[in-house]
């Protein structure tokens, strides 16, 4: 298991839990701004996980087009299943946001500073 996956999924359940909107709003003062921050972080996590998965699956890729050579690879299946069991990137991003592990800033703050 990669360092990224261990960091991201440590202690996070893969099922959805309701969150208190008041606590999400309290972080930025605006519910929608908080949701945008979580969404952008979820996209970053999703991209990194997808790149990692593709790089691992490319190790098993067959570069021939012959149907006789195509067979099930148990390692490839296990890797895919491990990634399917991982928590959703949205859940990971929400957890990071609630634990103040995401750095964010407003563009307008920089303009007037």
C-alpha positions as CSV (number, residue, x, y, z in Angstrom):
1,X,0.0,0.0,0.0
2,X,1.4,3.4,-0.9
3,X,2.2,6.1,1.5
4,X,-0.5,8.3,0.0
5,X,-3.2,5.7,0.4
6,X,-2.2,5.0,4.0
7,X,-2.3,8.7,4.9
8,X,-5.6,9.3,3.2
9,X,-7.5,6.3,4.5
10,X,-6.1,6.1,8.0
11,X,-9.0,6.1,10.4
12,X,-11.6,7.1,7.9
13,X,-14.7,4.9,7.4
14,X,-15.6,4.3,3.8
15,X,-19.3,4.9,4.5
16,X,-21.0,8.3,4.5
17,X,-21.8,10.0,7.7
18,X,-23.9,13.2,8.1
19,X,-22.0,16.3,9.0
20,X,-23.2,19.3,11.0
21,X,-23.6,22.2,8.5
22,X,-23.0,24.7,11.3
23,X,-19.5,23.3,11.9
24,X,-18.7,23.3,8.2
25,X,-20.0,26.9,7.9
26,X,-18.0,27.9,11.0
27,X,-14.7,27.2,9.2
28,X,-15.1,29.9,6.5
29,X,-18.2,31.8,7.5
30,X,-20.0,30.6,4.4
31,X,-21.4,27.1,3.8
32,X,-21.0,27.2,0.0
33,X,-17.4,28.5,0.2
34,X,-16.6,25.5,2.5
35,X,-18.2,23.1,0.0
36,X,-16.2,24.6,-2.8
37,X,-13.0,24.1,-0.8
38,X,-13.9,20.5,0.0
39,X,-14.8,19.9,-3.7
40,X,-11.5,21.2,-5.0
41,X,-9.5,19.1,-2.5
42,X,-11.6,16.1,-3.4
43,X,-10.7,16.6,-7.1
44,X,-7.0,16.8,-6.2
45,X,-7.2,13.6,-4.2
46,X,-9.1,11.9,-7.0
47,X,-6.5,12.8,-9.6
48,X,-3.6,11.6,-7.4
49,X,-5.3,8.3,-6.6
50,X,-6.2,7.7,-10.3
51,X,-2.7,8.4,-11.4
52,X,-1.3,6.0,-8.8
53,X,-3.8,3.3,-9.8
54,X,-3.0,3.7,-13.5
55,X,0.7,3.5,-12.9
56,X,0.3,0.3,-10.9
57,X,-2.1,-1.3,-13.4
58,X,0.3,-0.3,-16.3
59,X,2.9,-2.7,-14.8
60,X,0.5,-5.6,-15.8
61,X,-0.6,-4.2,-19.1
62,X,-0.2,-6.4,-22.1
63,X,0.9,-4.7,-25.3
64,X,-0.2,-7.4,-27.6
65,X,-3.6,-7.7,-29.3
66,X,-3.8,-11.4,-29.3
67,X,-6.9,-12.8,-27.6
68,X,-5.1,-16.0,-26.6
69,X,-2.7,-13.9,-24.4
70,X,-5.3,-12.0,-22.5
71,X,-6.0,-13.6,-19.1
72,X,-7.0,-12.6,-15.7
73,X,-4.2,-11.3,-13.5
74,X,-4.9,-11.9,-9.8
75,X,-2.6,-9.1,-8.7
76,X,-4.3,-6.7,-11.0
77,X,-7.7,-7.7,-9.6
78,X,-6.5,-7.3,-6.0
79,X,-5.1,-3.9,-6.7
80,X,-8.4,-2.8,-8.3
81,X,-10.4,-4.2,-5.3
82,X,-8.1,-2.4,-2.8
83,X,-8.8,0.9,-4.6
84,X,-12.5,0.3,-4.7
85,X,-12.5,-0.3,-0.9
86,X,-10.8,3.1,-0.2
87,X,-12.9,5.9,1.1
88,X,-14.4,8.2,-1.5
89,X,-12.3,11.3,-2.2
90,X,-15.1,13.5,-1.0
91,X,-15.1,11.8,2.3
92,X,-11.3,12.2,2.6
93,X,-11.5,15.9,1.7
94,X,-14.3,16.5,4.2
95,X,-12.3,14.8,6.9
96,X,-9.2,16.9,6.1
97,X,-11.3,20.1,6.0
98,X,-12.9,19.4,9.4
99,X,-9.4,18.6,10.9
100,X,-8.0,21.9,9.5
101,X,-5.5,20.0,7.3
102,X,-6.4,22.0,4.1
103,X,-4.7,25.3,3.3
104,X,-6.9,27.7,1.4
105,X,-7.0,31.4,0.8
106,X,-9.3,33.9,-0.9
107,X,-8.1,35.7,-4.0
108,X,-9.8,38.9,-2.9
109,X,-7.7,38.9,0.4
110,X,-4.5,39.1,-1.7
111,X,-5.8,42.0,-3.8
112,X,-6.6,44.2,-0.8
113,X,-3.7,43.3,1.4
